[in-house]
Amino acid sequence: MNTSSPSSTVSAAEMAAVKTSSNGVWQGDDPLHFAFPLLILQTLLILALSRLLAFLLRPLRQPKVIAEIVAGILLGPSALGRNAAYLSALFPPWSAPILESAANLGLLLFLFLVGLELDLRSVRRSGRRAFAIAAAGISLPFACGVGVAFVLRRAIPGADQAGYAPFLVFMGVALSITAFPVLARILAELKLLTTPIGETALAAAAFNDVAAWVLLALAVAISGGSGSGSSAARSPVVSVWVLLCGAAFVAAWMLVVKPAMAWVARRADADASSGAGGDAWVAATLAGALASGLATDAIGIHAIFGAFVFGLTVPKGGDGGFAARVTARVEDVVAELLLPLYFASSGLKTDVATIRGAEAWGMLALVIATACAGKVAGTFGVAMACGMGAGDAIVLGVLMNTKGLVELIVLNIGRERKVLNDETFAILVLMALVTTFITTPTVMALYKPARRRGRGQLHHRKLQGPAPSAPSSPSAGAATVNAKELRVLACIRGGDDVPALINLIETIRGHTQPRRLVKLYILRMVELTERTSSILLARAARRNGLPFLRPRRAGDPPHDQVDVAFDTYAQLGHVHVRAMAAVSALHTMHEDVAAVAEDKRVSLVVLPFHKRQAGHGHGDDAAETENLGPEWRAVNRRILREAPCSVAVLVDRGFGGGEQVSSEQVAHGVCVVFFGGPDDREALELAGRMAEHPGVQVAVVRFVDGKAGSEEQSEVTLRPSNTKNADRSYTFSTAAIDTHKEKVAISIYPLQELDEAAVAEFRQRMGSLVRFEERVVVGNVIEEVVSIGKSGEYGLVVVGKGRLPSVMVAQLAVRPAEHPELGPIGDALASSGHGVTSSVLVVQQHDMSNADEVPVSVVVDGHAHDDAELAKDMAEP
């Protein structure tokens, strides 16, 4: 085995003396003197530091490879490794081959996954433009790399020890590579994966990737046994034989192995559809990857080349095919455990201290500038010649300058073959770090496409039409949904959200005989990660940057239990169900939801709350609650702010018994809490639909201020506050708010008149279908509302968010907020400490005049009051 550096050279006798496991400290053994315990400790150190750095770099949207390389640099001779005692204890020379063997096993399997991800058919279909861009993006940087190589050989001591040909080729390859896996993840994060510029970049990167592997094989063949071995090993004839055998290997695998893998994929798919599993086929495929690596290593080309070629032979069958299943089985262990060892080992071999003096640092700047200029200039020129705009051409050049995995592979192989010395290696590793680091922020700064370009004017929708007392207008009429049709976009995160969601849709649909037309769009929200399967799913789920419907062909089996549940509901409930997937980073997930809601002209978006009760049945305080974290809560908050239609957030506590039921089995009570305002009127409209369902008993409880009209009634005004945090305080509309008036899009109407008209029309239309009750409240309104949810009489309590609140809700603005996005009433019902057993649906009506919300200060009788004092006055007993 070629060792990493002279300082880590280990003789065969020393390696033979190394034992695998210790007998334990009680028998006098130091575990750090044995191979396996030391490997475990090294792995723990690398994983802990790399994950910490990845967390710190997350706001900059940097790929994990950056954190993993930096972790290795910090652990190596550049930082902590300057302490000789630390280095000899945790990273002694004899442990280097063991760590690198584990790292290279992970690398081999990861390159197999890269081959699975790269679809040669899409590369062939990408056309001449992508090929021309890739050719220019390789040739000019390669030429620049060769030019820089001459400068480095003269400027860096010891760089001229390697032969001219291998040194020039390695330098040219290092500067001309585009990291296809890293680029795919950056494009997916920026939602450019399936846009025209993203498709072009990915296709060009695929061409570049294939060319890079050919050039790498050439470089390895030329380097031969450089630095070791006999003169015959360095003979040019040997290099020719290596290249010819490599070409024969590729031809044999494409002509013989590829058809065999197509047969394996068909058998595995058949076994999977019949429930037989197919573990044997996955094991055979992994064995094939390892055998292919062994074959190319025997030829004289690195083992990872064989694994990559074998990955290309596996058929690409979409997000539910054999390739996707193999990826799902392998990628977690490889990407999260083994691959960080490889990147960290690269950092461990990087000694920044070897870059000494102004001239060496000048060489680093020269290499970075040349790499960026060559890649961007070459891509820009050809892209402009192919008809792309100047802005898109520059962005494409920046994207093609992404380095990463393949770059590090080239550098490590060059170091193993003694082509690159320590200083040259350190310069090129830092170059790869810098060019990859600047890609995402540069693209975000340069590429700012107009959202939903060419989609025309947005038509914002809500369930409730104009109030009976309000004058009608063309714009108001355009916002009203067709009474015979209900379009709902239901967002889910996984199978746990499905039963309550289906029961809610069944409740909302109203009439079952004759059946009211319901169009249900299911959007599965999947977090975009750096996993290969996540990228494959993102490519399959998007078209031109947006999620789209992917109907299954007749006879195709459902992908999973979620599909089975919705297929069953569509057939038994006679509901039109269409499924989509939004694979996005969580901080941009709301853009997909808003785009789909607008594209499908839905009237209501239903969101699952970020907390859900584990298990089934009605909840209680003792029930276990699963919190999906602040990231998913932030997704809901952004959707509430950006959606072009009404939004309902479902706090599920086992609604419908926790299991999906048919139309005939629906039997539960629904209570609508009404205070007044547009959100409460939207909840009332939703209740009207629910009341038409024969299995749903609807009650409307209207709360009336017992102090209204008396001398005790206080004048309450809400004013925007710059001192409060919107994440911890309730927010209300910036429209003019006081106790008597409510500003709407057309004019200013008395709040009571709008609410009275809506309630009167609702009672007249519903008649005996709805039980109506008025409660006069003088004391604690929160206690009254919570008692409804604790009674156990209702499976679902529906409330408005209350952005334009009544007097009673306005006075609650100073309460400590646990879930401020639900409004004061919804927050009280959703909080776990109140013992509410009913599920809760918090409704927000879409209204552009109420779109901007801010924290407020409460002014009572014309005087600002201290929030803590008011909160104490309204505290629950």
N, C-alpha and C positions, 0 to 999 in steps of 0.2 A: 504494500500500500504506500502511495506517495504521501508523505507527511506534509503538514501545513507550513512549517517553517523550520529552519535549522535548530532553533531553540527547543522545538518539540520533537526532535528526532528521537525515535525509540527503537532500540535494537530488538531483534526477534527473541533474544534470550530474556530481555526485560519484559516483553509482552507475555511470554510464556510463564513468567513468574507471577503475573497478576492473577489473583483469584476472583471469582465471581461474587460470592457471598461470604459474609463474616459469620462468626459464631456468636456474636453479641458482645456487648461491653462487659457483661458479667464474667465472661471467659477471657477478658483481657484484649479483645480485638477492637481496633478503631475502625468503625464502618467506613470512614473516608479513605481508608487504605485498600478498599475492595471496589471492584468495578461497578457492580449493580447499585449498591447504596449511594455511591458518589454520583452515578448517572441520575438517580432519582433527585438528589439534592440540586444538581446542576439544572435539571429540568424545572424544578420548583422555582429556583431563582430566576431563570429566564422567563417563565410564564408570568410570575408575579410582577416583575419589572416591566415586561412588555405590555401587560394588560393595564398597568398603571399609566404608562406613557400613552397607550392608545386612548384611555379615558381623557387624559389631559389634552390630547391632540384632536379629540372628537369635534369640538367647536370649529376647528379649521377644516373639517371634512377630509382628513388625511387617511389614506389607506393604511391598514394595519402593518404592512410591510415596513413603513417608515419607523413605527414604534419598535418593531422587532429588531431592525438593524441598529437603531440607536441604543436599544437595550444591550445588544452584544458589544457595542463600542464602549458603553459605560462599564460593563463587566470586564472588559478586556484590558489590554496594556495601555490604552489611551487614558483611562481614568482609574478605576479601582485596582486594575492590574499593576499599577506602579508600586503597589505594596507587595514586595516579594513574598512575604509570609502568606498573604491572602491568596496570591496566585498559585503558590506551591501546594496550598491546602485544598483549594476548591477546584482549580484547573491545572493540575500537574501535567507534565508532558505526556506521561503514559496514558492519560485519560482522553487525549485528543482523538486518537483513532476510534475509540468506542463512541464518543459523542458524535463524531462525524459519520460513523456508520449508521447510527440511529437517524441522524438528520438526513442522510442521503436516501435511506429507505422511505422516509416521508416525502422527500423530493421526487423520488421515482413515482410514487403513487399519485402525487399531486400533478406531475406532468402527464400521467395517464388521464387524470380528470380534465386537464386542459385539452387533451386530444378529444375527450368526450364532448367538451363544450364547443370545439371548433368543427363546424359543419362545412365540409368541402363543397357540397352542392351550393350552399349560399355563396361561397367564395367564387365558384364558377359563374353563378348568376349575376354577380355584382357588376360585371361589364368592364368596358375598357377604361372608364374614368377612374374607378377604384384601382385598377391595375396600373394605370399611368401614374396616379398619385403615389401608390406604394413604390413603384420603380424609382421615381424621383426622390421619395423620402428615404430610400435606401442608398442610392448611388451617390448623391451629393454628400450626405454625412459620411459615407464610407470613404470617399475621396478626401474629405476633410480630416477624417481620423487617420488616414495614411500620412497626410501632411503633418499633422500634429505629432505622429509617431517619430518622424525624423527629428523634430525639435526636442522631444522628450529624451530620445536616446543620447543626445548631446548634452542636455541640461541636467539630467538626473544620474548621479553616480550609480554604476552597476546596471543601468537599463540596457547597456549595449552587450551584456553577457549573452543574451538570447540571440538566436539567429534572426536575420533581417526578415525573412518571409513570414515565419510564425508571428513575430512581434507586430509587423504591419497588418497582418490579417486580424489578429486579436484586437488591435486598436480600432481598425475599421469596423469590425462587428460590434464592438462595445458602443461606438458612437452612433451606429445606424439602426439599432434595435428599437422597436416599439413593443412595450409589454402588453400583449393582448389581454391577459386576465385582469391586470390592473386597469387598463383602459375601459374594459367592459363594465367594471364596477363604478368607475367615475361617471361614465355615460348614464348608467342606470340611476345613480344618485341624483344627477342633474336632469333627469327625465328626458334625455336625448337619445336613449338607446334605440328607439325605432323611428326617430325623426329622420328626415333626409340627410342632415349633416351627420347624425349618429350612425346611420346605416353606411354612409360613405366611409366614415372613420373606421368603423368596425370591419368593413370589408377590406379596406386598405391595410388595416392592422393584421388581418388574417393573412393576406398576401405577404406582408412583412414578416409575420411569424414563421411562415413556411420557408421564406427565403433565409431568415435568420438561422433556422435549424440546418439548412443546407450549408450556409457559410460557417456555422459552428462545426459541423462535421468536417468541412474542409480545413478549418483551423486546427482541429484536433488531429486530423490525419497528417497535416504538414508538421505540426509540432512533434509528432511521434513520441519518441522516448527522450525528448529534449532534456538535457541535464542528467541523464542516467542511461544505463544500458550500453550495449555494444555499438560499434560503428554501423553494423548492419541495420540496427534498429533505426538509425538516423538516415538511412539511404532513401533518396527520392523514390526509388522503386517501391519501397515499403509503403510510402504515402499513397502511391498510385493504387497499390493493391487494396489498401484500406478504403479508398474512395470507391473502387469498383465493387468491393464486397458490400459496402454500405448501400450503393445503388441497387445491387442485386437483392439485398434484404428488403428494401422498400418495395421493389417490384413484386417480390414473392409475397409479401404480406398483403399487398393490395389485390393481387390476382388470386391468391389461395386462401389466406386467412380471412379476408373481408367477406367472401361468400359464406365461409364457415361460421363467422360471427353473426351473419344475417340469419342463418338457420338456428343458432343458439338463441338469438333474440326472439324469434317466432315461437320456439318451444317454451321459453321462459314466460312470454306473454300469455301463452295458452295455459300454462300451469298457474299463473297468477289469477287469470279470470276464472279458473275452476276451483280456486282456493287451495291449490297444492303447495303454494309457497314459492318455490324456485330458488332456495338457498344454494343448491348444488350448482346452478348456472352462474350465480354470482361468484362462488368460490372458484369455478373454472375460469371465469373471466379475470379475476385477480391473479390466478396462477399464470394465465397467458401474459399479463402485463409483466410479471416478474421474469418469466422465461424470455420474453422479448428483450428485457433489459440485459439479461445474461448474454443473449446472443450478440447484441451490439457491443457489449463490453469485451467479449471474446474477439470481435472483429478489430477492435482498437478504437471504436467510437464510444463515448460515454454511455453508460447504461440507461440514463434518462431518455436518450434519443429513441431507443427501442420502445420504451413505455409510451412515449408520445405517439409514435407511429401506430402502435397497437390501439391506442385510444381512438385514432382516426378510423380504424376499421370497424368499430362498434356502431351499428345503425343508430341514427338519431330519431327517436320516436315521439318527440313532444314531451310535455310535462308529465305524462303518465306512462311513458314507454320504458323499455328495458334500461336504456342509458340513464334515465332519470332515477330509476330504482337503484342501480348500481352506485350512482353518485350519492344518493341519500344514505346508503349503507356505509360508505367509505369516508365521505368528506369531513365529518365532524372530528374523527380521530386524527385525520391527516392535517386538516387546516388549523385545528385548535391545539393539537399536542405536538405532532412531529415536525410540521413545517416551521413553526417558530424556532425550533432548534437549528434549522439550517440557516435562517436569516441571522440568528444570534451568533452562530459559529462564524459567519462572515464578519460580523462586527468584532468578534473575539480576535480574529486575525488582522483586524485593521488597527494599526498603531498610528494615530494622528501625529504623534511626536516625531515620526520619521520624516514628516514634511517640515524641513528646517530651512530657515532663511527666506528672504524676500523673493528670491528667484523661484524656489519651490512653490510658494504660495501664488506667485505669478503664473506658474505652470497650471496650478489648479484653476485659477480664473480663466486662463486661456482655454483649457479643456472644456469648462462649463460653457463659455461663450461660443466656442466652436461647435459643440454638440447642439446647443439651442439654435444658433444661426443656421447651421447646415440643414437641420431637420425642418425648421420653420420656413426657410427660404426655398428649399426644394419643393416642399409641399405647396407653399403659397403660389409659386410660379406656375406649376402644372394645374392647380385648382383654378386659377384665374383663366388659364388657357382653355379649360374645360367648361367655362361659362359660369363659375361660381362668383358670387359677389366678393368684394375685397374683405369685408368683415368676416364672412363665413370662411373664407380661405385662410385668414390669419388664425381664427379659432381652430380650424382643422389642423393647421401646422402645430399649434400648441398642444392639441390632443395627441398628435402623432409623436410628440417629443416625450411622452410618458415612458419612464423607465421602470424597472422593478425586478421581477423574478428572473427573467431570462438574462438580463444584464448581470445580475449577481452570479448566475450560473457560469456565464462566459468568464467573468473575472476570477471566480474560484478555480475553474478548470485551467485558466492561464497561469494562475499561481501554482497549482499543483504540478503543471508541466514545466515550471521554472521559466516561463516566458515573461511573467511579470514579477518584479521584485517587490519588496515590502512597500517602498515609497510610491511606486507607480500604482500598486494595488490600492493603497490608501487614497490616492488622488482620484482614482476612477470610482471607488465606492462613494466618496463624498460627492462626486459629480452625479452619480445615480440618485443619491438622496436629494440633492438640490433640485434637479430637473423634475423629479416626481413630486416634490413638495410644492413647487410653484404651479403645477398644472391646474389643479382645481380652483384656487383663487384667481388665477389669470383668466380661465374660461368664464368663471362667474362674473368677472369684471368686464369682459369683452362681449359676451354673448347674452343679450337681454331680449329674447323674442317677445313679441306682443302676445299676451295671454289670449288663447282662443281666437287667433287671428282669422279673420274672414268668416266668423260665425254669426255676424250680424248683431243687431241689438238684442240684449237679453230681455226675456219676458219673465218677470218675477211672479211667482204663484203662491197662493195660499188656499186653504180650504174654504174659508168664510168669504162670501161675496160682500158687496156693500151693505151697510146697515140699513134697515128699512127706512129710517128717518133721514138718511143722508142722500143727497142728490146723486143720481147716477151720472157716470161719465164714460167715454169710450175707453179711457185707460183703466178705469176701475173694472169695467166689464171684461177687459182682456185678461185681467188677473184672476178671474173666477174660473174654477175648474168645471168641466162638464159634469152635470149632476148624475149622469148615467155611467161615468167612468171615474175610477180612482187609480191614479198612478202613484205607487209607493216605491221608494228606494230604501231597502233595508240593508244596513251595513252590519257585517258580522266579523268576528275575529277568529272563530273556530266553532267546533261542534257544540260546545256548551251553551252558545247563544241561540241555537236553533229552535228548541222546543218552545221557549217563551216567545220568541219572535213570531213563529207560525201561529201560536195561539192568539197573539195580539193582532196579527193581520186578519185572522178569522173573525175576531171580535169587531174589528173596524169595518169589515166589509159590509155589515148590515144584512140586507135581505139575502136569504138563501133560496127562497122559492117565490117568484123567479129570481135567478141568481144575478146579482149586480156585477157588472163587468169590472174586474180588478186586474190591473197589470202590475205585477210584482217584479221588481228588479233587485237581484241579490248581488251585493258588492262585497266580496270577501277581501278584507283589508289584511294584507300580508306585509310584514316589515321586510324591507330590503336589507339584506346582510351581505357580507363578503363571501358567503357560501356559493359554490358553483350552481347548486340547484336553485338558489334564489335568483341568480342571473338568468338561468334557463327559463324559469317561470316568468320572470319579467319580460323576456323577449316573446314568450308565447302569449302573454296576457295583454300586450299593448300593440296598438297600431297608430303610427304617426304620433307617438308620445302619449296616447290616451288609452285607457282600458276599453275593450270592445267585446261584444257578444261573440262567443265561440260555440255555436250549437253543435252538439254531438251528432254524428251520422247515425242513421237508423241501425240498430243492433249493437252500437258501441256501449260497453258497460259504463256505469257511473264511476267517476274517479275515486270517490270515498263516501263515507256515511253522510256527509253534508249533502252531497248530490242526491243520494238515495232519499233522504228526508224530504227535500224540496220536490223531487220527481213524484214522490207519493202524494204530497199535498196538491201538486198541480193536477194529478189525475183524479183524486178523490174529491177535491174541493172545486174542480173546474175553474182554476185560476191560471192565468197566463204567467208563467214564471220564467225569467231569463236570468242567467247567472253570468257574472263577470268577476274578475280579480283585479285588484289594484295592488301592485307590488311596488312599494315606494318607501323611501326613508320617512320615518314618522313625522319629521318636521315639514314635509311637503305632502303628506297624505290628504290633507283637506283640499288641495288643489284638484286631485283626482275625483273626490266625492262631489265637489261643486261642478266640475266639468261634466260628470255623468248625469247629475241632477238636471243640469241645463240641457244637455243633449237629448235626454229621454223625456223632458218636459214633465217631470214628476211634481206632484203637489205637496208631498210630505217625505222627509228623510227621517228614518227611525235609526237611532244610535243606541248601542248597548252602553250602559254606565261602566266606568272604569273599575268599579267594585262589583263583585258578584258573590252570591252565597254558594258555598260548596255544598253539594248534595241536593236533595229534592225536598219537596214539601214546603210549607210555609215556614218563614224564618222566625227566629227569636233572638234575644240578645246573646244566648249561649251558642248560637250557630256560628260556624266558622265562616269568615268572610275572606275572599281572595281579592287582594288589591293588585291590579295589573301594573301599577306604577304611575308616576307623574307624566311619563311620556304619552301614554294612552289618554290620560286626562287632558293633556294639552291638545291632543288630536281633536277631542270632542269640543273643546273650547274654540278652536280655530274653525271647526265646521259650523258651530253655532253662529260665529261671526261672519263667515263667508258664503254660506249656502244661499242659493237664489230662490229658496222656497221655505215653507214652514219646516220646523225641525221638532222632533219629539225624542227625548232621552228616556230610555226605559231602565228603571232600577228594578231588576228582577229579584224577587224573593220566592221563586217557585211558582210563577204565574201559570195557572191552568193545571196545577199539581206537579209541575216540573216535567211533564211528558206531553208529547204532541197528541192532540185529540182531534177527532173528526167533527164536522159541522153538527151532527146529531148529538154528540157527547158534550158540547159546550154548555156549561151551566155554572155561571158565577155572577157575582154582583160587581157593579162598577159604580163608584161614587165620584162625581165631579164637584170639586170645591171651587166656588165662584166668588170672587171679590170685586171684579170689574177690571176693565182695560182690554186692549186688543188681544193679549195672550190668553186671558180667561175666556174671551169670546170665541177664540179659535178652539179652545178646549171644549166649549159648549157645542160648537159645530161638530167636533169629533164625537161627542156624546150622542148627538142626534143620529149619526150613522150607527153607532153601537146599539142604540135602543131598538133599531129595526131588526136586530138579530133575535130570533125566538128564544135562544138560550141565554140571553144576557139581560139581567135586571139592572136598570140604570136609575140612580138617584142623583139629584142635583141639590147640593146644599149651598144656599147663598148666605153669605155672612154680611150682616148689616151692622154698622157702627151704632151702638146704643147711645153714644153721646152726640150723634148728629142732630143739629138744630138746637142743642141745649147750651147753656152758658159754660158747661164744662168742656165743650169741644174746642180744641186748639187749632190754630191755623198752622199748617205744616208745609214747608217749602223745601224742596231738595235742590241744592246748588252744587255744581261740580267742585270737587276737592282735588287739589294738586298734591296733597300730603299723604293720601292713602294709596296703598298698593292694590291694584285690580286683582291680583292673585289671592288676596286675603280679605277682600271687602266686596260686598254686593255692588253691582254696577247697574245703572239705570240710564234710560235714554236721555240724550242731551237736548231733546225737544223740551220746550217750556213746560214745566211741571209745577202745579200747585194743587191745592186740595179740591178745586172745583173745575179745573179746565184741563183738557187734553188736546195737544196739537196733533192733527192728522194731516195727510197729504193735501187735502182739498181746502180745508178751512179749520177754524177752531169751534168745536161743539161742546156744549156742556157734557161732562163725563157721565152724569147720571142719565141724561137723555139717551146717549148711545147705549149704555148698559140696559136701561129700562126697555128700549126698543128691541134690543137683541133678546132679552129674557121673555118679553111678551110674545114676540114672534116664535120663539122656541117652544113656549108652553102651548101656544095655539096649534103649532104644527105637530107636536108630539102627543098632546092630549093625555090619555091615560097610560101611554107607553112608559112614561117617566114619572117617578115619584119626586115631587118638588118640595123643598123645605127651606124656610128662612129662619136663620138663627141670629138673634140680636146679641151682640157681644159687647160687654162693658169692661171685662177684665182682660185676662191673658188670652190673646187670640191663638198663640202657638199651642197652648194646652188644648184648646177646643179642636184645632185641626188634627193634632197628634192623636187625640182620643178616637177619631174616625179610623185612622190607620191601625190602632191597637185593638179595635173592637172585634176583629176577626169576621165581620159581616161582609166585607168586600175583598175580592181578590185583587182589585186594581183601584187605585185612587188617581184621578187625573186632575192636574193642577196647571195653571198658567205660570210662566216664569215671572211675570209681573214687572216688565221693564217700564211701563207707564202705570204706576201703582195707585191704588186707592189710598185713602188716609190711613187705614189700618196697616196696609202693607208698607207704606212709606215710613211709618214710625218704626218698622223693623229693620230699617237700613243700618242701624248702628249695632245690631246683634253681631256677636263673633261668628264669622262665616267659616264653616268647614268645607262646603262645596258651593262657593259663590256663583258658579256658572248655572246653578239650578234656581237661583232666586231665593228669597227668604223662606217662602212656604215650602217649595220643593226641597230645599236644604234641610229643613226641620224634619220632613218625612223620610228623607234618605239617610239621615244620620243614624248610626247604629245605637246610640245611647238612649233613644227614646222608646225603644221596644215596639216599633211599628212592625206588624207582620204582613201587611199588604204590600204588593208591588206598587210602584209609583211611576206614573208617566208624566213628565214635565214637558209642556208644550210651549213653543215659541212661534208666534205668528210672524211671517215675513212681512216687513213693512220698511221700505227704504227710508221713510222719515224717522224711523226709530233705530236705524242701523248702527249709529255711533253710541256707545255706552261708556260711561265713566263712573268712577266712585264719587260719592256725593257726601256733602255735609247736610245735616238736618237743621233747619231753622224753624223754631216753634214760636208763634205769636210775634214774629218779626225779630227774634233774638236768637243768635246762634247758641246752641247748647253743647256742652261737653259730651262727646260720644260715650265716654265711660259712664258718665252720670245717667244718661238716658238708658244705656244698656242695663245698668243696675236696676233702674226703675222697672224695666220690662222683664227682668230676669224671672225665670220660672221658679215657682215655689219648690 
